[in-house]
Amino acid sequence: MTVIVATNLADALAALRATPEARLLQGGTDTMVEINFNHYKPEHIVALRKVQELRSYSVQDDKGVIFIGSGVPYQTLENDPFLKLLPALAQASRTVGSPQIRAAGSLGGNLGTCSPAGDGLPVLSALDATVHLQSVDSSREVLIHDFMVGVKKNARMPDEIITGVTVPILRGFQGYSKVGVRNAMVISVASACLAIDASQSQVRLALGAVGPTIIRCRESEQWLSDQVDIAASNFSGDVAKEFGRRAALEARPIDDHRSTAEYRRHAISVLAERLLLKANS
């Protein structure tokens, strides 16, 4: 196995162009598990941990967005300015593994692995984030909904590196919740992110770990918009319960070693209901 430790983005892109079959390694929190259990044996690795261009972020007030480099660790994302401007992302980041895992893991790794149980992905979906990709001679932007194409599958080309995401800053409630088999350091059995865009009178709900990829509950969102004034954020218990029921119907869970489809669907109904009630102003 060959390991190339890139120290800048240009070198990393050149190495990937030379060996497009190489596994990109950011924090290694997913890949090392696969290697340790002999589920995966890469021949080539391009390590990105020392590429500082990927480990920065910027708040762009004039555009109302935050750019987050793909190598920014969850340890950073759980604190300000993200705690203030993207509270759902900060909440999701705090649920990721142990402090050691949060010091290494990143959104870029979540996007690269593209597991439906990735904690950061429902947040990016609910906030309509844009993923930035770059190769040696080109760059492109892909909406998060188009980037995730299946179970652990994404739209990244073999010679591209995920350089970061642009996330809109919304005015309104944001919340993230998940259910696992224990209280900490756990992979999601079911997760949900709810975000309200008061300026557009919109609600967004994204579900994790209950489908082949992250699910945006478009039908439930439209139903809620037809029932109440979203911008007023005054949701009754009956409306919240029905919202949760409808969200559960949009989930596509399966039975596996962590949970049953029936339990996952029930969990989604509870998570969506509680998040909407938390959004009451």
DRENDO-1510 file (C-alpha; in Angstrom, 1 decimal, always signed):
<recs>
REC; n; res; u; v; w
REC; 1; MET; +0.0; +0.0; +0.0 .
REC; 2; THR; +1.3; +3.4; -0.9 .
REC; 3; VAL; +0.4; +6.5; +1.1 .
REC; 4; ILE; +0.9; +10.0; -0.3 .
REC; 5; VAL; +0.7; +12.7; +2.4 .
REC; 6; ALA; -0.2; +15.9; +0.6 .
REC; 7; THR; +0.7; +19.2; +2.1 .
REC; 8; ASN; -1.3; +21.4; -0.3 .
REC; 9; LEU; -4.3; +21.1; -2.5 .
REC; 10; ALA; -2.4; +21.2; -5.8 .
REC; 11; ASP; -0.2; +18.2; -4.7 .
REC; 12; ALA; -3.3; +16.3; -3.5 .
REC; 13; LEU; -5.1; +16.9; -6.9 .
REC; 14; ALA; -2.0; +15.9; -8.8 .
REC; 15; ALA; -1.6; +12.7; -6.8 .
REC; 16; LEU; -5.3; +11.8; -7.3 .
REC; 17; ARG; -5.0; +12.5; -11.1 .
REC; 18; ALA; -2.1; +10.1; -11.2 .
REC; 19; THR; -3.9; +7.4; -9.2 .
REC; 20; PRO; -7.6; +8.0; -9.5 .
REC; 21; GLU; -8.4; +4.7; -7.8 .
REC; 22; ALA; -6.7; +6.0; -4.6 .
REC; 23; ARG; -8.8; +6.3; -1.4 .
REC; 24; LEU; -8.9; +9.9; -0.1 .
REC; 25; LEU; -8.2; +10.0; +3.7 .
REC; 26; GLN; -9.3; +13.1; +5.7 .
REC; 27; GLY; -9.8; +12.1; +9.3 .
REC; 28; GLY; -9.9; +8.3; +8.6 .
REC; 29; THR; -12.7; +7.7; +11.1 .
REC; 30; ASP; -14.6; +5.6; +8.5 .
REC; 31; THR; -11.8; +4.2; +6.4 .
REC; 32; MET; -9.8; +2.9; +9.3 .
REC; 33; VAL; -12.7; +0.9; +10.6 .
REC; 34; GLU; -13.1; -0.8; +7.2 .
REC; 35; ILE; -9.4; -1.5; +7.1 .
REC; 36; ASN; -9.2; -2.8; +10.7 .
REC; 37; PHE; -12.1; -5.2; +10.1 .
REC; 38; ASN; -10.6; -6.4; +6.8 .
REC; 39; HIS; -13.5; -5.1; +4.8 .
REC; 40; TYR; -11.3; -2.9; +2.6 .
REC; 41; LYS; -7.7; -3.1; +1.5 .
REC; 42; PRO; -6.7; +0.1; -0.4 .
REC; 43; GLU; -3.6; -0.1; -2.7 .
REC; 44; HIS; -3.2; +3.7; -2.7 .
REC; 45; ILE; -4.1; +6.4; -0.2 .
REC; 46; VAL; -3.9; +10.2; -0.6 .
REC; 47; ALA; -3.9; +11.7; +2.9 .
REC; 48; LEU; -5.5; +15.2; +3.2 .
REC; 49; ARG; -5.1; +15.9; +6.9 .
REC; 50; LYS; -2.2; +18.4; +6.3 .
REC; 51; VAL; -3.9; +20.3; +3.4 .
REC; 52; GLN; -4.6; +23.6; +5.2 .
REC; 53; GLU; -6.7; +24.9; +2.3 .
REC; 54; LEU; -9.4; +22.3; +3.3 .
REC; 55; ARG; -9.4; +23.3; +7.0 .
REC; 56; SER; -10.7; +26.8; +6.8 .
REC; 57; TYR; -14.1; +28.4; +6.9 .
REC; 58; SER; -15.5; +31.9; +6.2 .
REC; 59; VAL; -18.7; +33.7; +7.0 .
REC; 60; GLN; -19.9; +35.6; +3.9 .
REC; 61; ASP; -22.4; +38.0; +5.4 .
REC; 62; ASP; -23.0; +39.8; +2.1 .
REC; 63; LYS; -24.2; +36.5; +0.5 .
REC; 64; GLY; -25.9; +35.1; +3.7 .
REC; 65; VAL; -23.8; +31.9; +3.6 .
REC; 66; ILE; -21.0; +30.1; +5.3 .
REC; 67; PHE; -18.3; +28.3; +3.4 .
REC; 68; ILE; -16.9; +25.3; +5.3 .
REC; 69; GLY; -13.8; +23.6; +4.1 .
REC; 70; SER; -14.1; +19.8; +3.8 .
REC; 71; GLY; -11.4; +19.3; +6.4 .
REC; 72; VAL; -12.8; +21.4; +9.2 .
REC; 73; PRO; -13.3; +19.0; +12.1 .
REC; 74; TYR; -16.5; +18.5; +14.0 .
REC; 75; GLN; -14.7; +19.8; +17.1 .
REC; 76; THR; -14.7; +23.2; +15.4 .
REC; 77; LEU; -18.2; +22.9; +14.0 .
REC; 78; GLU; -19.8; +22.3; +17.4 .
REC; 79; ASN; -18.7; +25.8; +18.6 .
REC; 80; ASP; -19.2; +29.4; +17.5 .
REC; 81; PRO; -19.8; +30.8; +14.9 .
REC; 82; PHE; -21.6; +27.6; +13.9 .
REC; 83; LEU; -23.4; +27.3; +17.2 .
REC; 84; LYS; -24.9; +30.7; +16.6 .
REC; 85; LEU; -25.4; +30.7; +12.8 .
REC; 86; LEU; -25.9; +27.0; +12.0 .
REC; 87; PRO; -27.2; +25.6; +15.3 .
REC; 88; ALA; -28.4; +22.3; +13.8 .
REC; 89; LEU; -25.0; +21.6; +12.4 .
REC; 90; ALA; -23.4; +22.3; +15.8 .
REC; 91; GLN; -25.9; +20.0; +17.5 .
REC; 92; ALA; -25.2; +17.2; +14.9 .
REC; 93; SER; -21.5; +17.7; +15.3 .
REC; 94; ARG; -21.7; +17.2; +19.1 .
REC; 95; THR; -23.3; +13.8; +18.6 .
REC; 96; VAL; -20.5; +12.4; +16.4 .
REC; 97; GLY; -18.5; +9.8; +18.3 .
REC; 98; SER; -16.0; +10.7; +21.0 .
REC; 99; PRO; -13.9; +13.9; +21.4 .
REC; 100; GLN; -11.1; +12.2; +19.6 .
REC; 101; ILE; -13.3; +11.3; +16.7 .
REC; 102; ARG; -14.7; +14.8; +16.5 .
REC; 103; ALA; -11.2; +16.2; +16.4 .
REC; 104; ALA; -10.5; +14.1; +13.3 .
REC; 105; GLY; -13.8; +13.6; +11.5 .
REC; 106; SER; -15.2; +16.2; +9.2 .
REC; 107; LEU; -18.1; +17.0; +6.9 .
REC; 108; GLY; -15.9; +16.2; +3.9 .
REC; 109; GLY; -15.5; +12.7; +5.3 .
REC; 110; ASN; -19.3; +12.4; +5.8 .
REC; 111; LEU; -19.8; +13.5; +2.2 .
REC; 112; GLY; -17.1; +11.2; +0.9 .
REC; 113; THR; -18.5; +8.1; +2.7 .
REC; 114; CYS; -22.1; +9.2; +2.0 .
REC; 115; SER; -23.6; +6.8; +4.5 .
REC; 116; PRO; -27.3; +7.6; +5.1 .
REC; 117; ALA; -26.4; +7.5; +8.9 .
REC; 118; GLY; -23.9; +10.3; +8.6 .
REC; 119; ASP; -24.9; +12.9; +11.2 .
REC; 120; GLY; -23.9; +16.0; +9.2 .
REC; 121; LEU; -25.8; +15.0; +6.0 .
REC; 122; PRO; -29.4; +15.6; +7.1 .
REC; 123; VAL; -28.4; +19.1; +8.2 .
REC; 124; LEU; -26.8; +19.8; +4.8 .
REC; 125; SER; -29.9; +18.5; +3.1 .
REC; 126; ALA; -32.3; +20.6; +5.3 .
REC; 127; LEU; -30.3; +23.7; +4.7 .
REC; 128; ASP; -30.0; +23.2; +0.9 .
REC; 129; ALA; -26.2; +23.2; +1.0 .
REC; 130; THR; -23.9; +23.2; -2.1 .
REC; 131; VAL; -21.0; +20.9; -2.4 .
REC; 132; HIS; -17.7; +22.1; -4.1 .
REC; 133; LEU; -15.6; +19.7; -6.1 .
REC; 134; GLN; -12.2; +20.3; -7.7 .
REC; 135; SER; -9.9; +18.4; -10.0 .
REC; 136; VAL; -6.5; +19.4; -11.5 .
REC; 137; ASP; -8.1; +21.4; -14.3 .
REC; 138; SER; -11.7; +22.1; -13.3 .
REC; 139; SER; -14.1; +22.8; -10.5 .
REC; 140; ARG; -17.9; +22.5; -10.1 .
REC; 141; GLU; -20.7; +22.9; -7.6 .
REC; 142; VAL; -23.4; +20.3; -6.9 .
REC; 143; LEU; -26.5; +20.7; -4.8 .
REC; 144; ILE; -26.5; +18.4; -1.9 .
REC; 145; HIS; -29.6; +16.7; -3.2 .
REC; 146; ASP; -27.9; +15.8; -6.4 .
REC; 147; PHE; -24.6; +14.9; -4.7 .
REC; 148; MET; -26.0; +12.0; -2.7 .
REC; 149; VAL; -27.0; +9.3; -5.2 .
REC; 150; GLY; -27.3; +6.1; -3.1 .
REC; 151; VAL; -26.0; +4.0; -0.3 .
REC; 152; LYS; -22.5; +5.2; +0.2 .
REC; 153; LYS; -22.5; +6.6; -3.3 .
REC; 154; ASN; -22.1; +10.2; -4.5 .
REC; 155; ALA; -21.5; +12.3; -7.6 .
REC; 156; ARG; -17.7; +12.8; -7.0 .
REC; 157; MET; -15.6; +11.9; -10.0 .
REC; 158; PRO; -12.5; +9.7; -9.4 .
REC; 159; ASP; -10.1; +12.6; -9.9 .
REC; 160; GLU; -12.1; +15.2; -7.8 .
REC; 161; ILE; -11.6; +16.3; -4.2 .
REC; 162; ILE; -14.5; +17.7; -2.1 .
REC; 163; THR; -13.1; +21.0; -1.1 .
REC; 164; GLY; -16.0; +22.2; +1.0 .
REC; 165; VAL; -19.7; +23.2; +1.2 .
REC; 166; THR; -21.6; +26.4; +1.1 .
REC; 167; VAL; -24.4; +26.6; +3.6 .
REC; 168; PRO; -27.1; +29.3; +3.6 .
REC; 169; ILE; -27.7; +31.1; +6.9 .
REC; 170; LEU; -31.5; +30.9; +7.6 .
REC; 171; ARG; -33.5; +33.1; +9.9 .
REC; 172; GLY; -35.6; +30.8; +12.0 .
REC; 173; PHE; -35.4; +27.6; +14.2 .
REC; 174; GLN; -33.0; +24.8; +13.4 .
REC; 175; GLY; -32.8; +21.5; +15.3 .
REC; 176; TYR; -31.2; +18.1; +14.9 .
REC; 177; SER; -32.1; +14.9; +16.8 .
REC; 178; LYS; -31.2; +11.3; +16.5 .
REC; 179; VAL; -31.9; +7.9; +18.1 .
REC; 180; GLY; -29.3; +5.3; +18.7 .
REC; 181; VAL; -28.9; +2.0; +20.6 .
REC; 182; ARG; -27.2; +3.8; +23.5 .
REC; 183; ASN; -26.8; +7.4; +24.7 .
REC; 184; ALA; -23.4; +8.3; +23.3 .
REC; 185; MET; -20.8; +7.5; +20.7 .
REC; 186; VAL; -23.4; +5.8; +18.5 .
REC; 187; ILE; -24.3; +5.4; +14.9 .
REC; 188; SER; -27.8; +6.7; +14.1 .
REC; 189; VAL; -30.7; +4.4; +14.0 .
REC; 190; ALA; -32.8; +7.3; +12.8 .
REC; 191; SER; -32.1; +11.0; +12.7 .
REC; 192; ALA; -33.9; +14.2; +11.6 .
REC; 193; CYS; -33.0; +17.8; +11.0 .
REC; 194; LEU; -35.7; +20.5; +10.9 .
REC; 195; ALA; -35.1; +24.0; +9.7 .
REC; 196; ILE; -37.4; +27.0; +9.3 .
REC; 197; ASP; -36.7; +29.7; +6.8 .
REC; 198; ALA; -38.9; +32.5; +8.2 .
REC; 199; SER; -38.0; +34.9; +5.4 .
REC; 200; GLN; -39.5; +32.5; +2.8 .
REC; 201; SER; -42.1; +31.0; +5.2 .
REC; 202; GLN; -40.7; +27.5; +4.5 .
REC; 203; VAL; -40.1; +24.5; +6.7 .
REC; 204; ARG; -37.5; +21.9; +5.7 .
REC; 205; LEU; -37.2; +18.4; +7.2 .
REC; 206; ALA; -34.5; +15.9; +6.3 .
REC; 207; LEU; -34.2; +12.3; +7.6 .
REC; 208; GLY; -31.1; +10.2; +8.1 .
REC; 209; ALA; -30.6; +6.4; +8.4 .
REC; 210; VAL; -34.1; +5.6; +7.2 .
REC; 211; GLY; -33.4; +5.2; +3.5 .
REC; 212; PRO; -30.7; +4.5; +0.9 .
REC; 213; THR; -29.7; +8.1; +1.2 .
REC; 214; ILE; -30.9; +11.2; +3.1 .
REC; 215; ILE; -34.6; +11.9; +2.6 .
REC; 216; ARG; -36.1; +15.3; +2.2 .
REC; 217; CYS; -39.7; +15.2; +3.3 .
REC; 218; ARG; -41.1; +17.4; +0.5 .
REC; 219; GLU; -44.7; +16.2; +0.9 .
REC; 220; SER; -44.7; +16.8; +4.7 .
REC; 221; GLU; -43.2; +20.2; +4.2 .
REC; 222; GLN; -45.9; +21.2; +1.7 .
REC; 223; TRP; -48.6; +19.8; +3.9 .
REC; 224; LEU; -47.4; +21.9; +6.9 .
REC; 225; SER; -47.1; +25.0; +4.7 .
REC; 226; ASP; -50.7; +24.6; +3.6 .
REC; 227; GLN; -51.9; +24.3; +7.3 .
REC; 228; VAL; -50.2; +27.1; +9.1 .
REC; 229; ASP; -48.2; +30.2; +8.8 .
REC; 230; ILE; -44.6; +28.9; +9.0 .
REC; 231; ALA; -43.1; +32.3; +9.7 .
REC; 232; ALA; -45.2; +32.6; +12.8 .
REC; 233; SER; -43.8; +29.4; +14.2 .
REC; 234; ASN; -46.8; +28.6; +16.3 .
REC; 235; PHE; -47.5; +24.9; +15.9 .
REC; 236; SER; -50.2; +23.0; +17.9 .
REC; 237; GLY; -49.7; +19.6; +19.3 .
REC; 238; ASP; -52.2; +18.1; +16.8 .
REC; 239; VAL; -50.4; +19.7; +13.9 .
REC; 240; ALA; -47.0; +18.5; +15.2 .
REC; 241; LYS; -48.3; +14.9; +15.7 .
REC; 242; GLU; -49.7; +14.8; +12.1 .
REC; 243; PHE; -46.5; +16.3; +10.8 .
REC; 244; GLY; -44.6; +13.5; +12.5 .
REC; 245; ARG; -47.0; +10.8; +11.1 .
REC; 246; ARG; -46.6; +12.1; +7.6 .
REC; 247; ALA; -42.8; +12.4; +7.9 .
REC; 248; ALA; -42.7; +8.7; +9.0 .
REC; 249; LEU; -44.6; +7.7; +5.8 .
REC; 250; GLU; -41.9; +9.3; +3.7 .
REC; 251; ALA; -39.2; +7.3; +5.4 .
REC; 252; ARG; -38.0; +4.1; +3.7 .
REC; 253; PRO; -36.3; +2.2; +6.5 .
REC; 254; ILE; -35.1; -1.4; +6.6 .
REC; 255; ASP; -34.5; -4.0; +9.2 .
REC; 256; ASP; -30.8; -4.5; +10.0 .
REC; 257; HIS; -28.5; -5.4; +13.0 .
REC; 258; ARG; -29.1; -2.0; +14.7 .
REC; 259; SER; -32.9; -1.8; +14.5 .
REC; 260; THR; -36.1; -2.7; +12.7 .
REC; 261; ALA; -37.9; -0.8; +10.0 .
REC; 262; GLU; -41.0; -0.5; +12.3 .
REC; 263; TYR; -39.0; +1.1; +15.1 .
REC; 264; ARG; -37.2; +3.5; +12.8 .
REC; 265; ARG; -40.5; +4.7; +11.3 .
REC; 266; HIS; -41.9; +5.2; +14.8 .
REC; 267; ALA; -38.7; +7.1; +15.8 .
REC; 268; ILE; -39.0; +9.4; +12.9 .
REC; 269; SER; -42.6; +10.3; +13.8 .
REC; 270; VAL; -41.5; +11.2; +17.3 .
REC; 271; LEU; -38.4; +13.1; +16.3 .
REC; 272; ALA; -40.3; +15.2; +13.7 .
REC; 273; GLU; -43.1; +15.9; +16.1 .
REC; 274; ARG; -40.7; +17.0; +18.9 .
REC; 275; LEU; -38.6; +19.2; +16.6 .
REC; 276; LEU; -41.6; +21.0; +15.3 .
REC; 277; LEU; -42.9; +21.7; +18.8 .
REC; 278; LYS; -39.4; +23.0; +19.7 .
REC; 279; ALA; -39.7; +25.5; +16.9 .
REC; 280; ASN; -42.6; +27.2; +18.6 .
REC; 281; SER; -41.6; +30.9; +19.2 .
</recs>
